[in-house]
């Protein structure tokens, strides 16, 4: 795939990222907006801006597939700004279209490493579709226990609804991309929005790694 040569701040992907972010609320108890809210454990004061730039770079492609999961986790998108993507993978330079990090994202003693993120990217690379895939979530806000940012919880139906506008905008921006739901909550949201996924894959968490990989390979 040929890379765009225009600066990220001027290209279509950057504009799309900003429009997606503007659909999402910020400052809600128990819901962290990676691109608007600042985490107490962010290394940099401008961390939300850095996450916006990484999201724009992730969107800077002509995708064949858009994989939609459930929600960001504290070990992944909360700090990276990209779904199914961890701090460790960014430090390793393992994510297409995003330059290798030279510094840490969190104040944790070791970089966050999200198991689901590692499984997803390894599978995309093995199948040769990493450069042609965009990763997203049904709700793009990290649901956590109040006053416990390093926790994950299942989003409510109302919270999932907060991400519907962004899902519709993203899928409309790439009409030729195949939409793949990762987990039943993502599938339910797609169907409610009138979007029929190509397939619904098992979420790789909680022992679902093999089923996720097999399902995506079968889809290929």
Beta strands, then each sheet from edge to edge (+ up, - down):
strand 1: 31-32
strand 2: 65-71
strand 3: 133-139
strand 4: 142-143
strand 5: 178-182
strand 6: 199-201
sheet 1: 1+ 4-
sheet 2: 3+ 2+ 5+ 6+
end
